[in-house]
Amino acid sequence: MNLTLLRHGRSRADDEGVCEGRYDSPLTEVGREHARKLAAYWAAHPPGFDQAYCSTLSRASETAALVTAPLGLVPMPSDLLREFDNGPIAGLPFAKAEARYPIPAFRHELEAFTVDGGESQAAFRARALLALELVWRGGENVLVVAHGGILNAMLRELTGARRAHFAYGDTAFTTVQLSREHMGVTVTGVNLTPHLAE
């Protein structure tokens, strides 16, 4: 099975300087243009996707619609692919979020992200596994369009690299090969942006 994990294009929150997470920030025109460039690249170099999934947050669903339309695919939206639930800091400027909810020296993985809510790391990992189970059933060459946090969580679960961080620029993608006969996972590319090099 081949899996392509694509991060959405640049969103308005990036320009606003606010905490994103569950803040439903739309794409900027730059984000749309990068998605169109990726769509053109894949139209010229067909990846052969047989299924596509996307987050239900607008920056990912719009990116997914832009890149899959020329391929004749309609992405299937799933809440499992939403970004990390950062609770009450979603949409807050970084300084205000830090003042209201200082980052503790230690937070147990079972503890909510803030005292006023948000996802625990344990819940986030569990959701990443459920998202992987969803795409596992989807086809042999699957595209997932989502967010840097959830895509990292999925990759950590796949690779067993609990402390790893996989770089993700805007409209960058990672490619993975999974075996249906054993537990082997091969990461074949990380943070790929061939459409931005042209």
Buried (B, 14 or more C-beta within 10 A) or exposed (E): BBBBBBBBBBBBBBEEEBBBBBBBBBBBEBBBBBBBBBBBBBEEEEBEBEBBBBBBBBBBBBBBBBBBBBBEBEBBBBEBBBBBBBBBBBBBEEEEBEEEBEEEEEEEEEBBBBEEEBBBBEBBBBBBBEBBEBBEEBBEBBBBBBBBBBBBBBBBBBBEEEEEEBEBBBBBBBBBEBEEEEEEBEBEEBEBBBBBEE
